[in-house]
Amino acid sequence: MKNLTREIDLDQILEKVREILTDEDESLRTVLLREILLNSLKLKSDDLDTLDLKVINRASRELRYAFKIFKPYRHIRKCSIFGSARTAAADPYYAMAVDFARLLAQENFMIITGAADGIMKAGNQGAGADKSFGVNILLPFEQGANEYIVDDSKLITFKYFFTRKLLFVMESHAIALFPGGFGTHDEGFESLTLLQTGRASPRPVLLLELPGETYWERWDHFIRDQLVKRGFVAPEDVSLYEIVHSAERAVEVVTMFYSTYHSYRQVGQNFVIRLEKELPDPALLQLNEQFSDLLATGKIERTNALPEEMNEPELLGKPRIMFAYNHKSGGRLKQMIDQVNIFGRHAS
């Protein structure tokens, strides 16, 4: 208690605890605060090992602080960039990453990198500090923050990979992978797994490769020849990623994904897709015919904002489509959103 009382005395602590436990407001936020507090109190009776408590404490601290830093920027779309920390500044891939981040920042995206050297440094350089986040990891080598983010308030340092990786996905709206090592593939496969299983919101995943190179082409062949053919992943799961050969094309893919599709929200059994523009009747009919396999029941239909969406007032005026999603295929959902964007482009 000694360290805690440096910031707040015991009476104040008890008063804050009392406020949370006796608050009559039954909103989800209040309920969650109560559960967090009660779960913390249970740690003593659980008689966990000290190492267990250290992990829980550090992970909770890291996430609380990171969410605090990201919160003011939640209204801005972001792209997480992954790639080798060992890519030299003279490497063409470094220049490609700088160009990609710069062009995407010009489209009002922010960039999230691992804050170290190589591709991460290139991403922060291209976007500039104002439009960059750095989510660094404590390592004995390779991972000091680069000069483009080192003194910025949006630099966050993590001890645990799992908390850091959560932020890369949770706070981003697109994923860009440049050639890299184990870490790049780990982050790429985790992102694809979360999209495949519906544990992350739909988004473009870009594999950037210089013209004439085969880094991602060979990777894609392995996915198709070994994973798809053996039935380890579904054929439509390859729709979750796209290989691109220029920074310009990568930015085009990202902006196209959000040209008509805006976001989604699960409301009970209803999967609500918010749109930038209304889809014409023939497009809605074709969506029902082409993606009936995504429906648990009923059909895809237009809707206004649902009562549960009232806490997002800035989105209430957007047109919507809604359906009972069976959650069986993240790949097919991505294909549907791509088709929605095609319909929207033709309707312009």
C-alpha positions as CSV (number, residue, x, y, z in Angstrom):
1,M,0.0,0.0,0.0
2,K,3.0,2.3,0.6
3,N,3.6,2.9,-3.2
4,L,-0.1,3.5,-3.9
5,T,-0.5,6.0,-1.1
6,R,2.1,8.2,-2.6
7,E,-0.6,9.3,-5.1
8,I,-3.7,8.8,-3.0
9,D,-4.3,8.3,0.7
10,L,-6.1,5.3,2.2
11,D,-9.4,7.2,2.9
12,Q,-9.5,8.3,-0.7
13,I,-8.8,4.8,-1.9
14,L,-11.7,3.4,0.2
15,E,-14.0,6.2,-1.0
16,K,-13.3,5.4,-4.6
17,V,-13.9,1.7,-4.0
18,R,-17.1,2.5,-2.3
19,E,-18.2,4.7,-5.2
20,I,-17.7,1.8,-7.6
21,L,-19.3,-0.9,-5.5
22,T,-22.4,1.2,-4.5
23,D,-23.0,3.0,-7.8
24,E,-26.6,2.4,-8.8
25,D,-25.9,3.0,-12.4
26,E,-26.1,-0.4,-14.2
27,S,-24.5,0.7,-17.5
28,L,-22.0,-1.7,-19.0
29,R,-19.2,0.6,-18.1
30,T,-20.1,0.6,-14.4
31,V,-20.6,-3.1,-14.3
32,L,-17.2,-3.7,-15.9
33,L,-15.5,-1.4,-13.4
34,R,-17.1,-3.3,-10.6
35,E,-16.0,-6.7,-12.0
36,I,-12.4,-5.4,-12.5
37,L,-12.3,-4.3,-8.9
38,L,-13.8,-7.5,-7.5
39,N,-11.5,-9.7,-9.6
40,S,-8.6,-7.8,-8.2
41,L,-9.8,-8.4,-4.7
42,K,-10.1,-12.1,-5.4
43,L,-6.4,-12.4,-6.2
44,K,-5.5,-12.5,-2.5
45,S,-7.8,-15.5,-1.8
46,D,-6.7,-17.3,-4.9
47,D,-3.2,-17.5,-3.4
48,L,-1.5,-17.1,-6.7
49,D,2.3,-17.2,-7.0
50,T,4.2,-13.9,-7.0
51,L,5.1,-14.4,-10.6
52,D,1.4,-14.7,-11.5
53,L,0.7,-11.5,-9.7
54,K,3.5,-9.7,-11.5
55,V,2.2,-10.8,-14.9
56,I,-1.3,-9.7,-14.0
57,N,-0.2,-6.4,-12.6
58,R,2.2,-5.5,-15.4
59,A,-0.3,-6.5,-18.2
60,S,-3.0,-4.5,-16.6
61,R,-0.8,-1.4,-16.2
62,E,0.4,-1.7,-19.8
63,L,-3.1,-2.0,-21.2
64,R,-4.5,0.8,-19.0
65,Y,-1.8,3.2,-20.1
66,A,-1.9,2.2,-23.8
67,F,-5.7,2.7,-23.9
68,K,-5.3,6.1,-22.3
69,I,-2.8,7.1,-25.0
70,F,-4.9,5.8,-27.9
71,K,-8.3,7.1,-26.7
72,P,-8.0,10.7,-28.0
73,Y,-7.2,9.3,-31.5
74,R,-9.9,6.7,-31.7
75,H,-11.8,8.7,-34.3
76,I,-8.8,8.5,-36.7
77,R,-8.2,5.4,-38.8
78,K,-4.8,3.7,-38.4
79,C,-2.6,1.2,-40.1
80,S,-0.2,-1.1,-38.3
81,I,3.0,-1.7,-40.2
82,F,5.1,-4.8,-39.7
83,G,8.5,-5.7,-41.2
84,S,12.1,-6.4,-40.4
85,A,14.0,-4.2,-37.9
86,R,17.1,-5.1,-39.9
87,T,16.1,-3.4,-43.1
88,A,18.8,-0.8,-43.9
89,A,17.9,2.7,-44.9
90,A,19.5,2.1,-48.3
91,D,17.2,-0.9,-49.0
92,P,14.4,-0.3,-51.5
93,Y,12.0,-1.7,-49.1
94,Y,12.8,1.0,-46.6
95,A,12.0,3.6,-49.3
96,M,8.8,1.7,-50.1
97,A,7.7,1.8,-46.4
98,V,8.5,5.5,-46.2
99,D,6.4,6.2,-49.3
100,F,3.5,4.0,-48.1
101,A,3.3,5.7,-44.7
102,R,3.6,9.2,-46.2
103,L,0.8,8.5,-48.7
104,L,-1.5,6.9,-46.2
105,A,-0.9,9.8,-43.8
106,Q,-2.0,12.1,-46.6
107,E,-5.3,10.2,-46.6
108,N,-5.7,11.1,-42.9
109,F,-4.6,7.7,-41.5
110,M,-2.2,7.4,-38.6
111,I,0.6,4.8,-38.5
112,I,1.4,2.3,-35.8
113,T,4.8,0.7,-35.8
114,G,7.0,-1.3,-33.3
115,A,9.0,1.9,-32.9
116,A,12.4,0.3,-33.6
117,D,14.7,0.5,-36.7
118,G,14.2,-0.8,-40.2
119,I,10.7,-0.9,-41.6
120,M,9.3,0.4,-38.3
121,K,11.6,3.4,-38.5
122,A,10.6,3.9,-42.1
123,G,6.9,3.9,-41.2
124,N,7.4,6.6,-38.5
125,Q,9.6,8.6,-40.8
126,G,7.1,8.6,-43.6
127,A,4.1,9.4,-41.5
128,G,5.8,11.9,-39.3
129,A,5.6,12.1,-35.5
130,D,2.2,13.8,-35.5
131,K,0.6,10.9,-37.3
132,S,2.7,8.1,-35.7
133,F,2.4,5.7,-32.8
134,G,5.2,3.6,-31.5
135,V,4.5,0.4,-29.6
136,N,7.9,-0.6,-28.5
137,I,8.9,-3.9,-26.8
138,L,11.6,-4.3,-24.1
139,L,14.3,-6.5,-25.6
140,P,18.0,-6.9,-24.9
141,F,18.8,-6.0,-28.5
142,E,17.4,-4.4,-31.6
143,Q,14.5,-2.6,-30.1
144,G,15.4,0.9,-28.9
145,A,13.0,3.5,-30.2
146,N,13.9,5.2,-33.4
147,E,14.6,8.9,-33.6
148,Y,11.3,9.7,-35.4
149,I,9.2,8.6,-32.4
150,V,11.5,8.4,-29.4
151,D,10.5,11.7,-27.7
152,D,6.9,11.5,-28.7
153,S,4.1,11.1,-26.1
154,K,2.5,8.4,-28.4
155,L,5.5,6.1,-27.8
156,I,4.4,3.2,-25.5
157,T,6.8,0.6,-24.2
158,F,5.6,-2.9,-23.4
159,K,7.2,-5.8,-21.5
160,Y,4.9,-8.4,-22.9
161,F,4.4,-9.3,-26.6
162,F,0.8,-10.3,-26.0
163,T,-0.3,-6.9,-24.7
164,R,1.7,-5.2,-27.5
165,K,0.1,-7.4,-30.2
166,L,-3.3,-6.7,-28.8
167,L,-2.8,-3.0,-29.5
168,F,-1.5,-3.5,-33.0
169,V,-4.7,-5.2,-34.0
170,M,-7.3,-3.6,-31.7
171,E,-6.3,0.0,-32.6
172,S,-5.8,-0.5,-36.3
173,H,-8.0,-0.5,-39.4
174,A,-5.5,-1.9,-41.8
175,I,-2.4,-4.2,-41.6
176,A,0.7,-3.8,-43.8
177,L,3.4,-6.4,-43.9
178,F,6.8,-5.9,-45.4
179,P,9.4,-8.7,-45.7
180,G,10.7,-9.6,-42.3
181,G,11.6,-12.4,-40.0
182,F,9.8,-14.5,-37.3
183,G,8.2,-11.5,-35.7
184,T,6.7,-10.2,-39.0
185,H,5.2,-13.6,-39.7
186,D,4.0,-14.1,-36.2
187,E,2.2,-10.7,-36.3
188,G,0.9,-11.5,-39.8
189,F,-0.5,-14.9,-39.0
190,E,-2.0,-13.7,-35.7
191,S,-3.8,-10.9,-37.6
192,L,-5.1,-13.3,-40.2
193,T,-6.2,-15.8,-37.6
194,L,-8.2,-13.1,-35.8
195,L,-9.8,-12.0,-39.0
196,Q,-10.5,-15.6,-40.1
197,T,-12.3,-16.3,-36.8
198,G,-14.1,-13.0,-36.5
199,R,-12.2,-11.9,-33.4
200,A,-11.0,-8.7,-35.2
201,S,-13.0,-6.3,-37.2
202,P,-12.7,-6.7,-41.0
203,R,-9.9,-4.8,-42.6
204,P,-7.4,-5.0,-45.5
205,V,-4.2,-6.9,-44.9
206,L,-1.5,-5.9,-47.4
207,L,1.7,-7.8,-48.3
208,L,4.0,-5.3,-49.9
209,E,6.6,-6.7,-52.3
210,L,8.9,-5.0,-54.8
211,P,8.1,-5.7,-58.5
212,G,9.9,-8.8,-59.6
213,E,10.5,-10.2,-56.1
214,T,8.9,-13.3,-54.8
215,Y,9.0,-13.0,-51.0
216,W,5.2,-13.0,-50.5
217,E,4.6,-14.8,-53.7
218,R,6.3,-17.9,-52.3
219,W,4.5,-17.4,-49.0
220,D,1.2,-17.3,-50.9
221,H,2.1,-20.5,-52.8
222,F,2.7,-22.2,-49.5
223,I,-0.7,-21.1,-48.2
224,R,-2.5,-22.3,-51.3
225,D,-0.5,-25.5,-51.9
226,Q,-0.2,-26.7,-48.3
227,L,-2.9,-25.1,-46.2
228,V,-5.8,-24.7,-48.7
229,K,-5.3,-28.0,-50.5
230,R,-5.0,-29.9,-47.3
231,G,-8.2,-28.3,-46.0
232,F,-6.4,-26.5,-43.1
233,V,-7.9,-23.2,-44.2
234,A,-10.9,-22.5,-46.5
235,P,-10.3,-21.3,-50.1
236,E,-12.0,-18.0,-49.3
237,D,-9.5,-17.3,-46.5
238,V,-6.9,-16.2,-49.1
239,S,-9.2,-13.2,-49.6
240,L,-8.1,-12.0,-46.2
241,Y,-4.8,-10.7,-47.7
242,E,-3.6,-9.1,-50.9
243,I,-0.1,-8.9,-52.4
244,V,0.7,-5.5,-53.8
245,H,3.8,-4.2,-55.6
246,S,3.8,-0.5,-54.9
247,A,3.1,1.9,-52.1
248,E,0.6,3.6,-54.3
249,R,-1.4,0.4,-54.9
250,A,-1.3,-0.4,-51.2
251,V,-2.8,2.9,-50.3
252,E,-5.4,2.5,-53.1
253,V,-6.5,-0.9,-51.5
254,V,-6.8,0.6,-48.1
255,T,-8.9,3.6,-49.2
256,M,-11.0,1.5,-51.4
257,F,-11.9,-0.7,-48.5
258,Y,-13.4,2.3,-46.6
259,S,-14.9,3.9,-49.7
260,T,-18.4,2.6,-49.1
261,Y,-18.0,0.3,-46.0
262,H,-17.5,2.3,-42.9
263,S,-17.7,0.0,-39.9
264,Y,-19.8,-2.7,-38.3
265,R,-21.5,-3.4,-35.0
266,Q,-22.9,-6.6,-33.6
267,V,-26.3,-5.9,-32.0
268,G,-27.7,-9.1,-30.6
269,Q,-28.1,-11.5,-33.5
270,N,-27.9,-8.6,-36.0
271,F,-24.7,-7.7,-37.8
272,V,-25.1,-4.1,-38.8
273,I,-22.8,-2.6,-41.5
274,R,-22.6,1.2,-41.5
275,L,-22.1,2.6,-45.0
276,E,-20.8,5.9,-46.5
277,K,-23.5,5.8,-49.1
278,E,-26.8,4.0,-49.8
279,L,-26.7,0.9,-51.9
280,P,-29.2,0.7,-54.8
281,D,-31.9,-2.0,-54.8
282,P,-30.2,-4.2,-57.5
283,A,-27.0,-4.2,-55.4
284,L,-28.9,-5.3,-52.3
285,L,-30.6,-8.1,-54.3
286,Q,-27.3,-9.3,-55.6
287,L,-25.8,-9.3,-52.1
288,N,-28.6,-11.6,-50.9
289,E,-28.1,-13.9,-53.8
290,Q,-24.3,-14.0,-53.7
291,F,-23.8,-14.2,-49.9
292,S,-26.7,-16.2,-48.7
293,D,-24.2,-18.6,-47.1
294,L,-23.4,-15.9,-44.5
295,L,-27.0,-15.7,-43.2
296,A,-28.1,-17.6,-40.1
297,T,-31.7,-16.7,-41.1
298,G,-33.6,-14.1,-43.0
299,K,-32.0,-11.8,-45.5
300,I,-29.7,-8.7,-45.9
301,E,-31.9,-5.6,-45.6
302,R,-31.6,-1.9,-45.0
303,T,-32.1,-0.5,-41.6
304,N,-31.8,2.7,-39.6
305,A,-29.6,3.1,-36.6
306,L,-30.7,0.7,-33.9
307,P,-31.4,1.9,-30.3
308,E,-28.2,0.1,-29.1
309,E,-26.2,2.4,-31.5
310,M,-27.3,5.6,-29.8
311,N,-24.0,5.8,-28.0
312,E,-22.3,6.5,-31.3
313,P,-24.1,9.7,-32.3
314,E,-21.6,10.6,-35.0
315,L,-22.6,7.5,-36.9
316,L,-26.4,7.7,-36.6
317,G,-27.0,9.4,-39.9
318,K,-25.1,6.8,-42.0
319,P,-27.1,4.3,-44.1
320,R,-27.0,0.7,-43.0
321,I,-27.6,-2.9,-44.0
322,M,-28.2,-5.6,-41.5
323,F,-28.4,-9.4,-41.4
324,A,-28.2,-12.3,-39.0
325,Y,-24.6,-13.3,-39.5
326,N,-23.7,-17.0,-38.9
327,H,-20.0,-16.1,-38.1
328,K,-18.8,-19.1,-40.1
329,S,-16.3,-17.4,-42.5
330,G,-14.3,-14.3,-42.0
331,G,-13.0,-14.8,-45.6
332,R,-16.5,-14.7,-47.0
333,L,-17.4,-11.6,-44.9
334,K,-14.3,-9.9,-46.4
335,Q,-15.5,-10.8,-49.9
336,M,-18.9,-9.4,-49.1
337,I,-17.4,-6.1,-47.9
338,D,-15.2,-5.9,-51.1
339,Q,-18.4,-6.4,-53.1
340,V,-20.2,-3.7,-51.2
341,N,-17.4,-1.3,-52.1
342,I,-17.6,-2.3,-55.7
343,F,-21.3,-1.6,-55.8
344,G,-20.7,1.7,-54.0
345,R,-18.1,2.8,-56.6
346,H,-20.4,2.0,-59.5
347,A,-23.2,3.8,-57.8
348,S,-21.2,7.0,-57.5
